[in-house]
């Protein structure tokens, strides 16, 4: 690669999208008439000419009106070629589902995925920009209103001229070993071996810097791991900490290392998390789906939008905070392969803990350190990181199908389209399915059908950098979206396997998800697997009832987060996956590596793309139900049950001091539970012929979720407002519900002085008040829907 390479600035065209352009050459030719008409001569001819002009003008107005309604405002009349001109008045039902499903094809999804994953497309670089343009043009060819929104955000790249490097040094400073990022050719593609975005792995938003010293192994980098190191007498102060990924967010791992005095961090994927139980590391890819030892996993150390504009859209004129105040890592961080990790950890000394053991081969003891045993005790590790943070433009592409009855209620389905490498699974399985659904719904539109509520198809940019595009869009449209989002369906990493159906969701959507999955035929031919629901129950049964599926609370790892945390809206993240690792990690093995491409999906995940087709049918039914059902299929009783269950998690030692606050919250939850039961009963018996009553009830249940995202929430990050579901700001607890209370209580217990204890006590009381008021507001939404008694 020539000198002067800059991330995303090619020396020559590199993608198939490079050749696409908007220039259309039209050649105009003069055609002379053979004989001039005599009708237009004289006074009568003048009058006739005026009449002709008027007629042509009126025809032009009529034609322009028809074209505008057809292209920009969606078809209101059935197309003459449509199969069934009665679809417009058709309510949600099996027949409508079937009409959508016939337009969903696994072969078409496969072609989509192949097209979208041909090139490395990191956000902010030329290839991703061209992919975004290509996707936008595809949407514009259909009957959607399409809008692109651009933001100027802080992104992170490696420096090609000064590669990041990790070295093992001898006592005299000579290099014993140096990390190597150039892997073997991937599927015979010569570009895989020398593409600058492949050979130079990095962690986004890791700062420039270097460090040299002894090495310490800190397991998964959780707070409890560092506590165990301290208990064993192993200090991280001024040492390089190596950790295996797969349990918590990368940024949290680095923050824990910083808090314990580390000078640098190395991150690697352990075979226990990326190599199947029955596979030896040397039999990994390309022989099996397991991650090969040479591959490195990229990732971002940041999430929740543009780091410089927290809580605001990153537009020109918007105030930006200083980089030092953004909460980004302060020490060098570099990802390495597990082959390189083995070389660095082979001769480490120090205590060994059973929970720290992984599956590296070659006599690796997983000793904690610090440093190496005799005769290598003088060896050191050196880390050099040269990354660049740059403000660059990103582009979201959003398509709309306007609702006919409740146009200001939005059913949103989305996925980011940028990738760390080729993005076969992440994100192309989701993008391929989303674009197939767009085309299927377009077929219904050409038959005259319209949804009652607006459907939004969203393609986000810079998702891999930290859900940047989705957060900026939500922050920009906050006032229009708050209380108007019926649900957000996340399609990121849709299909990474075919044996387990995993669902992270808000409680309001649980009943809908179960009902929808029962109507989708299973793609598994085994006896007893008649529907997707059967696959779900068999692969992920509930802890309390193995005849029902298990639900997980939404994790903060993808583009549903701004909708849930900032707006409070219900979200669902369904995924088909395989879990065959000793650690039972949900992450598929080649995530964020050069191996994640179309060929990998085709060979190891879904050769016939029948799983993709089934998954698309499931999401299509969700969209139809949420956008077309006269009564919104949201079950408020599930939310009430969740509030009651999670209230019990607050009953812990030391909390009795706050009995009054606990009682107030409990009272609010009990009132909400009673109101929810009454609301549900009234909703079920609502007269479907009363469109006004339907809209009022639907509006109340839609606004309900916004009550849990008050602007006065006390979370440290302004992007996080949800008092019921939120990531912990401390990460010392596993809780994902009532997180603000749990975090405030944890800080209170850690207070050592009288002043600190009083200050933290007041903060906890405030958090109780904010949460209790949110529940009471939600109760009022269900009771009346407005401020009137």
C-alpha positions in Angstrom: 0.0 0.0 0.0 1.5 3.4 -1.0 2.7 5.9 1.6 0.3 8.5 2.6 -2.7 6.2 2.9 -5.5 7.7 5.0 -8.4 5.7 6.2 -11.0 5.7 3.5 -9.0 7.8 1.0 -8.2 5.4 -1.8 -5.5 5.8 -4.5 -7.8 4.2 -7.0 -11.4 3.0 -7.1 -11.8 0.1 -4.7 -15.5 -0.8 -4.7 -18.2 -1.6 -7.2 -20.1 1.3 -5.9 -17.3 3.7 -7.1 -18.6 3.4 -10.7 -22.1 4.4 -9.7 -23.0 8.1 -10.4 -26.0 10.3 -10.9 -25.0 11.6 -14.3 -27.5 10.8 -17.0 -26.6 11.9 -20.6 -29.6 12.7 -22.8 -29.2 13.5 -26.4 -31.8 15.8 -27.9 -32.6 15.6 -31.7 -34.5 18.1 -33.8 -37.4 16.7 -35.7 -38.8 19.0 -38.4 -42.4 18.6 -39.4 -43.1 17.5 -43.0 -45.9 19.9 -43.5 -47.0 22.9 -41.4 -50.6 22.6 -40.1 -52.9 25.2 -41.5 -55.3 25.1 -38.5 -53.3 27.5 -36.5 -53.2 30.4 -39.1 -55.1 33.6 -38.6 -57.3 34.9 -35.7 -59.1 31.6 -35.2 -55.7 29.9 -35.2 -54.6 32.2 -32.4 -57.7 31.4 -30.3 -57.1 27.7 -31.0 -53.5 27.9 -30.0 -54.5 29.6 -26.7 -57.1 26.8 -26.0 -54.5 24.1 -26.8 -52.1 25.7 -24.4 -54.7 25.9 -21.6 -55.7 22.2 -22.2 -52.0 21.1 -22.1 -51.4 23.2 -19.0 -54.4 21.6 -17.2 -53.4 18.1 -18.3 -49.9 18.8 -17.0 -51.3 19.8 -13.6 -53.4 16.7 -13.4 -50.6 14.5 -14.5 -48.2 16.1 -12.1 -50.6 15.7 -9.2 -51.1 12.0 -10.0 -47.4 11.4 -10.3 -46.7 13.3 -7.0 -49.3 11.3 -5.1 -48.0 8.0 -6.6 -44.3 8.6 -6.0 -44.2 10.9 -3.0 -47.4 10.2 -1.0 -47.7 6.5 -1.8 -50.4 4.9 -4.0 -54.0 5.4 -2.9 -55.5 3.4 -5.8 -54.6 -0.2 -6.7 -52.3 -0.8 -9.6 -53.9 -2.3 -12.6 -51.4 -5.1 -12.5 -52.0 -5.8 -8.8 -53.3 -9.2 -7.8 -56.0 -8.0 -5.4 -57.4 -4.4 -5.5 -59.2 -5.0 -2.2 -56.1 -5.1 -0.1 -56.4 -1.4 1.0 -59.4 -2.1 3.2 -58.1 -5.4 4.5 -57.5 -5.7 8.2 -54.6 -7.6 9.6 -55.0 -11.4 9.3 -53.6 -14.6 7.9 -54.5 -13.6 4.3 -52.5 -10.4 4.5 -49.6 -12.2 6.1 -49.6 -14.6 3.2 -49.7 -11.8 0.6 -46.6 -10.4 2.2 -44.8 -13.7 2.7 -45.0 -14.7 -1.0 -42.8 -11.7 -1.8 -40.1 -12.8 0.7 -37.4 -15.0 -0.9 -34.3 -16.6 0.6 -32.6 -16.4 -2.8 -33.3 -12.7 -3.0 -32.0 -12.1 0.5 -28.8 -14.1 -0.4 -28.2 -11.8 -3.4 -28.8 -8.8 -1.2 -26.2 -10.0 1.3 -23.7 -10.8 -1.3 -24.0 -7.4 -2.9 -23.7 -5.5 0.5 -20.7 -7.4 1.8 -18.4 -7.3 -1.2 -16.0 -4.7 0.3 -14.7 -3.5 3.6 -16.9 -0.6 4.5 -15.9 1.3 7.7 -18.0 4.3 8.5 -16.7 7.6 7.1 -14.7 6.0 4.3 -15.3 6.0 0.6 -16.6 2.4 0.3 -19.2 2.9 3.0 -20.3 6.2 1.6 -20.9 4.6 -1.8 -22.8 1.7 -0.2 -25.1 4.2 1.5 -25.7 5.9 -1.8 -26.4 2.5 -3.4 -28.9 1.6 -0.7 -30.6 5.0 -0.9 -31.1 4.6 -4.7 -32.6 1.2 -4.1 -35.2 2.7 -1.7 -35.9 5.6 -4.1 -36.9 3.2 -6.8 -39.8 2.0 -4.6 -43.0 3.7 -3.3 -41.4 5.2 -0.3 -40.7 8.7 0.9 -36.9 8.6 1.3 -34.9 11.1 3.3 -31.2 11.1 4.1 -29.8 12.9 7.1 -26.2 13.8 7.6 -24.2 14.5 10.7 -20.6 15.7 11.4 -19.3 13.3 14.1 -16.1 12.3 15.7 -14.9 8.9 14.3 -11.7 6.9 15.0 -9.2 5.3 12.6 -5.8 3.7 12.8 -2.8 5.4 11.2 -1.5 3.5 8.2 1.9 5.1 8.2 2.5 4.4 11.9 1.0 0.9 12.5 -0.1 -0.1 16.0 2.3 -2.7 17.3 2.8 -5.0 20.3 6.2 -6.4 21.0 7.8 -8.9 23.5 11.2 -7.6 24.5 14.2 -9.4 26.0 16.3 -8.1 28.9 18.5 -6.2 26.5 15.5 -4.7 24.6 15.7 -6.8 21.5 12.4 -7.9 19.9 11.6 -11.5 20.6 8.2 -11.4 19.1 5.9 -8.8 17.4 2.2 -9.1 16.6 1.3 -9.8 13.0 -2.0 -8.6 11.6 -1.6 -9.9 8.0 -3.7 -13.0 7.9 -3.9 -15.7 5.2 -6.0 -14.9 2.1 -9.7 -15.1 2.9 -11.5 -17.3 0.4 -8.9 -16.6 -2.3 -9.5 -12.9 -2.3 -6.1 -11.3 -2.8 -7.4 -8.0 -1.3 -7.9 -9.7 2.1 -4.2 -10.0 2.7 -3.1 -6.4 2.0 -6.2 -4.3 2.4 -5.3 -1.5 4.9 -8.5 -1.8 6.8 -7.8 -5.6 7.3 -4.1 -5.7 8.1 -4.3 -2.9 10.7 -6.5 -3.9 13.5 -7.4 -1.3 16.2 -9.8 -0.3 18.9 -11.9 2.7 18.0 -11.3 5.8 20.2 -8.2 4.3 21.9 -5.8 7.3 22.3 -2.3 7.6 20.9 0.5 6.5 23.2 3.0 3.9 24.2 3.7 1.8 27.3 6.4 -0.7 28.3 6.4 -2.9 31.3 5.3 -6.1 33.0 2.2 -7.9 31.9 -0.9 -8.8 34.1 -3.7 -11.1 33.1 -7.2 -9.9 34.3 -9.6 -12.5 32.9 -12.7 -10.8 31.4 -11.9 -7.4 32.8 -14.9 -7.3 35.1 -14.8 -5.4 38.4 -14.8 -8.7 40.3 -11.8 -9.9 38.3 -9.7 -6.8 39.4 -10.9 -7.3 42.9 -9.6 -10.8 42.9 -6.3 -9.6 41.5 -6.0 -7.2 44.4 -6.9 -9.9 46.9 -4.1 -12.1 45.4 -1.7 -9.2 45.8 -1.3 -8.6 42.1 -1.1 -4.9 41.3 -1.9 -3.4 37.9 -0.2 -0.1 38.6 2.0 0.9 35.6 1.6 -2.5 34.1 0.1 -3.7 30.8 -3.1 -5.6 31.4 -4.2 -8.3 28.9 -7.9 -9.5 29.0 -10.1 -11.8 27.1 -13.2 -10.4 25.6 -16.8 -11.7 25.5 -18.5 -10.9 28.8 -18.8 -7.1 29.1 -18.5 -4.0 27.0 -14.9 -3.3 25.8 -15.1 0.2 27.1 -16.0 -1.0 30.6 -13.0 -3.4 30.6 -10.7 -0.6 29.7 -12.2 1.7 32.3 -11.7 -0.9 35.0 -8.0 -1.3 34.0 -7.6 2.5 34.1 -9.1 2.7 37.5 -6.6 0.1 38.7 -3.6 2.0 37.4 -2.9 0.1 34.1 -0.6 1.8 31.6 -2.0 0.0 28.6 -4.6 -2.7 27.6 -4.4 -5.7 25.3 -7.7 -7.4 24.2 -8.0 -10.8 22.7 -10.7 -13.4 21.9 -10.0 -16.6 23.9 -10.7 -20.0 22.2 -13.2 -20.8 25.0 -15.4 -18.0 23.5 -14.8 -18.4 19.8 -13.9 -22.1 19.2 -16.6 -24.7 19.4 -16.3 -27.3 22.2 -15.6 -30.2 19.8 -13.1 -28.3 17.7 -9.3 -27.9 18.2 -7.9 -24.5 17.4 -5.9 -25.9 14.5 -9.2 -27.1 13.0 -10.8 -23.7 13.1 -11.7 -21.7 9.9 -11.6 -22.5 7.1 -12.3 -26.1 8.2 -15.0 -25.1 10.7 -16.9 -22.0 11.7 -14.6 -21.4 14.7 -12.3 -18.3 14.7 -8.8 -19.0 13.4 -5.8 -18.1 15.6 -4.5 -15.3 13.3 -7.8 -13.2 13.3 -8.2 -10.1 15.4 -11.5 -8.7 16.5 -12.1 -5.0 16.1 -14.5 -3.0 18.2 -15.3 0.4 19.7 -14.5 1.5 23.2 -17.5 4.0 23.1 -21.2 3.7 22.7 -24.2 6.2 22.8 -23.6 8.4 19.8 -21.2 11.2 18.9 -18.8 11.6 21.9 -18.6 15.4 21.5 -22.4 16.1 21.4 -24.0 14.0 24.2 -27.8 14.5 24.2 -27.7 16.8 21.1 -27.6 16.0 17.3 -24.2 16.6 15.8 -25.1 19.4 13.4 -23.3 22.5 12.5 -23.7 25.2 15.2 -24.3 22.7 18.0 -21.9 23.0 21.0 -19.3 20.4 21.2 -17.5 19.4 24.5 -13.8 19.1 24.7 -12.3 15.7 23.9 -10.9 15.3 27.4 -14.4 15.7 28.8 -16.0 13.1 26.6 -15.3 10.1 28.8 -13.1 8.3 26.2 -10.2 6.0 27.3 -7.0 7.6 28.5 -4.6 4.8 28.0 -3.4 2.9 24.8 -5.6 -0.1 23.9 -4.9 -2.7 21.2 -6.7 -5.9 20.1 -4.6 -8.9 19.2 -5.3 -12.5 18.0 -5.4 -15.5 20.3 -2.2 -16.9 18.7 -0.4 -13.6 19.7 -2.0 -13.7 23.1 -0.6 -17.3 23.6 2.9 -16.0 22.8 2.6 -13.2 25.3 1.1 -15.3 28.1 3.1 -18.5 27.7 5.7 -17.9 30.4 3.8 -15.7 32.8 4.2 -16.3 36.5 1.9 -15.6 39.5 -1.2 -17.1 41.1 -3.7 -19.1 39.0 -7.5 -18.9 39.6 -9.9 -21.5 38.2 -12.4 -18.9 36.9 -9.6 -17.3 34.9 -8.8 -20.4 32.9 -9.4 -20.3 29.1 -8.6 -22.6 26.3 -5.3 -21.4 24.8 -3.2 -24.3 23.8 0.6 -24.8 24.3 0.9 -25.0 28.1 -0.5 -21.6 28.8 -1.2 -21.6 32.6 -3.3 -18.4 32.7 -1.1 -17.1 35.6 -2.1 -13.6 36.7 1.5 -12.2 36.7 2.9 -9.8 37.0 5.6 -10.5 34.5 7.4 -13.7 33.5 9.0 -16.6 35.3 12.7 -17.6 35.4 14.6 -17.4 33.1 12.4 -14.9 31.3 11.8 -12.7 34.4 13.4 -9.7 32.7 11.1 -9.8 29.6 8.8 -6.8 29.1 5.9 -6.0 26.8 5.8 -2.9 24.7 2.6 -1.4 23.2 2.5 1.5 20.6 -0.8 2.9 19.4 -1.2 5.5 16.7 -4.9 6.2 16.1 -6.5 9.3 14.7 -9.8 10.8 15.8 -11.4 12.8 13.0 -14.7 14.6 12.5 -16.3 13.2 9.4 -19.7 13.2 7.8 -22.0 10.2 8.1 -25.4 9.6 6.4 -28.5 7.9 7.6 -31.1 6.7 5.0 -34.7 6.5 6.2 -37.7 5.4 4.2 -41.3 6.1 5.2 -44.7 4.5 4.4 -47.2 7.0 5.7 -50.0 5.6 7.9 -53.6 6.3 6.8 -55.2 6.5 10.2 -52.5 7.3 12.8 -49.7 8.8 10.7 -47.9 10.2 13.7 -47.5 6.8 15.3 -44.2 5.2 14.1 -43.3 1.5 13.7 -39.5 1.6 13.2 -37.4 -1.2 11.8 -33.7 -0.6 11.4 -30.1 -1.8 11.1 -26.7 -0.1 10.7 -25.0 -0.6 7.3 -21.4 0.1 8.2 -19.0 -2.7 9.2 -15.6 -3.3 10.6 -14.6 -5.5 7.7 -16.9 -7.2 5.1 -19.7 -7.6 7.5 -21.2 -10.8 6.3 -23.3 -11.4 9.5 -22.8 -8.0 11.1 -24.6 -6.1 9.6 -25.4 -7.6 6.2 -27.8 -10.3 7.3 -29.9 -7.6 8.8 -29.6 -5.1 5.9 -30.4 -7.9 3.4 -33.5 -8.8 5.3 -34.6 -5.2 5.8 -34.3 -4.5 2.0 -36.2 -7.6 1.2 -39.0 -6.5 3.5 -39.0 -3.1 1.9 -39.6 -4.7 -1.5 -42.3 -7.0 -0.1 -44.2 -4.1 1.5 -43.8 -2.2 -1.8 -45.7 -5.0 -3.5 -48.6 -4.5 -1.1 -48.5 -0.8 -1.8 -48.8 -1.3 -5.5 -52.0 -3.3 -4.8 -53.4 -0.3 -2.9 -52.8 -1.4 0.7 -51.8 1.2 3.3 -50.8 0.7 6.9 -52.8 2.5 9.6 -49.6 3.7 11.2 -46.4 4.9 9.6 -43.7 2.4 9.0 -40.1 3.6 9.1 -37.3 1.7 7.5 -34.0 3.0 8.8 -30.4 2.4 7.6 -28.0 3.8 10.2 -24.4 4.9 9.6 -21.6 4.6 12.1 -23.3 1.9 14.2 -20.0 0.1 14.8 -18.4 3.2 16.2 -21.0 3.3 19.0 -24.6 3.6 17.6 -23.6 7.0 16.4 -26.0 7.4 13.4 -29.1 6.1 15.3 -28.4 8.2 18.4 -27.9 11.4 16.3 -31.2 10.8 14.4 -33.2 10.2 17.6 -31.6 13.2 19.3 -32.5 15.4 16.3 -36.1 14.3 16.2 -36.6 13.8 19.9 -39.7 16.0 20.3 -41.5 14.4 17.3 -40.6 10.9 18.4 -41.2 11.0 22.1 -44.4 9.1 22.9 -45.0 8.4 19.2 -42.8 5.3 18.6 -44.9 2.2 18.8 -41.9 0.0 18.7 -38.4 -0.3 17.3 -37.3 -3.6 15.7 -33.5 -4.1 15.6 -32.1 -6.3 12.8 -28.4 -6.1 13.6 -26.7 -9.5 13.4 -30.1 -11.1 12.5 -28.8 -14.5 11.5 -25.5 -15.8 13.0 -26.7 -19.4 13.4 -29.8 -21.5 13.0 -30.4 -23.5 16.2 -31.3 -20.9 18.8 -33.9 -18.1 18.6 -32.8 -15.4 21.0 -35.0 -12.5 21.9 -34.2 -9.3 23.8 -37.3 -7.2 24.3 -39.3 -4.8 26.3 -42.1 -6.4 28.3 -44.9 -4.7 26.3 -44.0 -6.8 23.2 -43.7 -10.3 24.7 -47.2 -11.5 23.9 -47.0 -10.2 20.3 -43.7 -11.9 19.8 -44.9 -15.3 20.9 -48.1 -15.1 18.8 -46.2 -14.1 15.7 -43.6 -16.8 16.1 -46.3 -19.4 16.3 -47.5 -18.5 12.8 -44.1 -18.6 11.1 -43.3 -22.1 9.8 -40.1 -23.6 11.1 -37.2 -24.0 8.7 -36.0 -27.0 10.8 -37.3 -30.3 9.6 -37.0 -32.2 12.9 -40.1 -33.7 14.5 -41.8 -31.2 16.9 -40.4 -28.1 15.2 -43.5 -27.0 13.4 -43.1 -23.3 14.0 -40.4 -20.7 14.9 -42.0 -20.7 18.3 -41.1 -24.4 18.7 -37.5 -23.6 17.8 -37.5 -20.8 20.3 -38.9 -22.9 23.2 -36.5 -25.8 22.5 -33.4 -23.7 22.2 -34.1 -21.1 24.8 -36.7 -22.2 27.4 -37.9 -20.1 30.2 -36.2 -20.7 33.6 -39.6 -20.9 35.3 -41.6 -22.9 32.6 -39.8 -24.9 30.0 -42.9 -25.0 27.8 -42.5 -21.2 27.2 -39.6 -19.3 25.7 -37.2 -17.2 27.6 -37.0 -13.4 27.2 -34.0 -11.3 27.9 -34.0 -7.6 28.8 -32.5 -5.4 26.0 -28.7 -5.1 26.2 -26.9 -1.8 25.4 -25.0 -3.1 22.4 -26.9 -2.0 19.2 -29.0 0.6 17.5 -32.1 0.0 19.6 -30.4 1.7 22.5 -31.4 5.4 21.7 -35.0 4.4 21.3 -35.1 2.5 24.6 -32.7 4.6 26.7 -33.4 8.1 25.3 -37.1 7.9 24.3 -38.3 5.0 26.5 -39.9 3.3 23.5 -40.5 -0.5 23.4 -37.8 -2.3 21.5 -37.1 -5.9 20.4 -33.8 -7.4 19.1 -34.5 -10.9 17.8 -31.6 -13.1 16.5 -31.0 -16.6 15.2 -27.8 -17.9 16.6 -25.7 -20.9 17.7 -24.1 -21.2 21.1 -21.5 -24.0 21.1 -18.7 -22.5 23.1 -17.6 -23.6 26.6 -18.4 -20.1 27.9 -21.8 -20.1 26.3 -21.1 -16.7 24.8 -23.8 -15.3 22.5 -21.3 -13.7 20.1 -20.7 -15.6 16.9 -17.0 -16.6 16.6 -15.9 -14.4 13.6 -17.6 -11.2 14.7 -15.7 -8.1 13.7 -13.0 -10.0 11.9 -11.9 -10.4 8.2 -13.6 -13.8 8.1 -17.1 -12.3 8.5 -18.1 -12.3 4.9 -20.7 -13.7 2.5 -18.8 -17.0 2.0 -18.7 -17.6 5.7 -22.5 -17.1 6.0 -23.1 -19.4 3.0 -20.9 -22.2 4.1 -21.3 -22.3 7.9 -24.5 -20.5 8.9 -27.3 -20.8 6.3 -26.4 -22.5 3.0 -29.9 -22.3 1.5 -30.8 -19.0 3.2 -34.0 -20.7 4.4 -33.4 -19.4 8.0 -33.1 -15.9 6.6 -36.4 -16.3 4.8 -38.1 -17.5 7.9 -36.7 -14.7 10.0 -37.8 -12.1 7.5 -41.3 -13.6 7.5 -41.3 -13.2 11.3 -40.2 -9.6 11.2 -42.7 -8.9 8.4 -45.6 -10.2 10.6 -44.4 -8.0 13.4 -44.5 -5.0 11.1 -47.9 -5.9 9.8 -49.4 -6.3 13.3 -47.9 -3.2 14.7 -48.8 -1.0 11.8 -52.2 -2.5 10.7 -54.0 -4.0 13.7 -56.8 -1.7 14.8 -55.8 -2.2 18.4 -52.2 -2.0 19.1 -50.9 -5.5 20.2 -49.0 -4.2 23.3 -49.8 -5.9 26.6 -49.6 -3.5 29.5 -50.0 -6.4 32.0 -46.6 -7.7 31.0 -45.1 -4.3 32.0 -46.9 -4.3 35.3 -45.7 -7.8 36.1 -42.1 -6.7 35.3 -42.4 -3.7 37.6 -43.6 -5.9 40.4 -40.9 -8.6 39.9 -38.0 -6.1 39.6 -39.2 -4.2 42.7 -38.2 -7.3 44.6 -34.6 -6.8 43.5 -34.5 -3.6 45.6 -35.1 -5.6 48.8 -31.5 -6.0 49.9 -29.3 -5.5 53.0 -29.0 -1.8 53.9 -32.0 -0.7 51.9 -34.3 -0.8 54.9 -33.0 2.7 55.8 -35.0 3.9 52.8 -38.2 2.2 53.7 -40.3 5.3 53.1 -39.0 5.7 49.6 -39.5 2.0 48.9 -43.0 2.1 50.2 -43.9 5.0 47.9 -42.5 3.2 44.9 -44.3 0.0 45.8 -47.6 1.9 46.2 -47.1 3.5 42.7 -46.4 0.1 41.2 -49.5 -1.5 42.8 -51.7 1.3 41.5 -50.2 0.9 38.0 -50.8 -2.9 38.1 -54.5 -2.3 39.0 -54.9 0.3 36.3 -53.1 -1.9 33.7 -55.5 -4.8 34.4 -58.5 -2.5 34.0 -57.1 -0.8 30.9 -56.3 -4.2 29.3 -59.9 -5.4 29.9 -61.4 -2.3 28.5 -59.1 -2.4 25.5 -60.0 -5.9 24.7 -63.7 -5.1 24.7 -63.3 -1.9 22.7 -65.8 -1.4 19.9 -63.7 -1.7 16.7 -66.2 0.5 14.8 -65.4 3.5 16.9 -62.3 4.9 15.2 -62.0 7.8 17.7 -62.0 5.5 20.7 -59.5 3.3 19.1 -57.1 6.1 18.4 -57.4 7.4 21.9 -56.7 4.0 23.5 -53.8 3.4 21.0 -52.4 6.9 21.9 -52.4 6.1 25.6 -50.6 2.9 25.3 -48.0 4.4 22.9 -47.3 7.4 25.2 -47.0 5.0 28.2 -43.4 4.1 27.6 -42.2 7.7 27.3 -43.2 8.2 31.0 -40.2 6.0 32.0 -37.7 8.4 30.2 -38.1 11.7 32.1 -35.8 14.5 31.3 -34.9 14.9 35.0 -33.3 11.5 35.2 -30.0 11.5 37.2 -27.9 9.2 35.0 -24.4 10.5 34.4 -24.9 10.4 30.7 -27.6 12.7 29.2 -28.2 10.1 26.5 -29.6 7.7 29.2 -32.9 8.7 30.6 -34.9 5.4 31.1 -35.4 4.8 34.8 -36.6 1.2 34.2 -34.1 -0.1 31.7 -30.6 1.3 31.5 -27.0 0.1 31.6 -25.3 0.5 35.0 -23.0 3.5 35.3 -20.9 1.5 37.7 -21.1 -2.0 36.1 -20.6 -3.5 39.6 -24.1 -5.0 39.5 -25.7 -7.2 36.8 -29.0 -5.3 37.1 -30.6 -3.8 34.0 -33.8 -2.7 35.7 -34.1 0.2 38.2 -30.4 0.8 37.5 -30.4 4.3 38.7 -31.5 3.2 42.2 -29.1 0.3 42.3 -26.2 2.5 41.2 -27.1 5.3 43.7 -27.4 2.7 46.5 -24.0 1.2 45.6 -22.3 4.6 45.8 -24.1 5.2 49.1 -22.7 2.0 50.6 -19.2 2.9 49.4 -19.2 6.3 51.0 -16.6 6.5 53.8 -17.1 10.0 55.3 -20.1 11.6 56.9 -20.3 14.3 54.2 -20.1 11.8 51.4 -22.7 9.5 53.0 -25.2 12.4 53.4 -24.6 13.6 49.8 -25.0 10.1 48.4 -28.1 9.5 50.6 -29.8 12.6 49.1 -28.9 11.4 45.6 -30.5 8.0 46.2 -33.6 9.7 47.6 -33.8 11.8 44.5 -33.5 8.8 42.3 -36.3 7.1 44.2 -38.5 10.2 43.6 -37.7 10.3 39.9 -38.5 6.6 39.5 -41.7 6.8 41.5 -43.0 9.8 39.6 -42.3 8.0 36.3 -44.5 5.1 37.4 -47.2 7.5 38.5 -47.1 9.3 35.2 -47.4 6.0 33.3 -50.4 5.2 35.5 -52.0 8.5 34.5 -51.4 7.8 30.8 -53.4 4.6 31.2 -56.1 6.1 33.3 -57.1 9.1 31.2 -54.3 9.9 28.7 -54.3 13.6 29.6 -54.3 16.0 32.5 -58.1 16.0 32.9 -59.6 13.9 35.7 
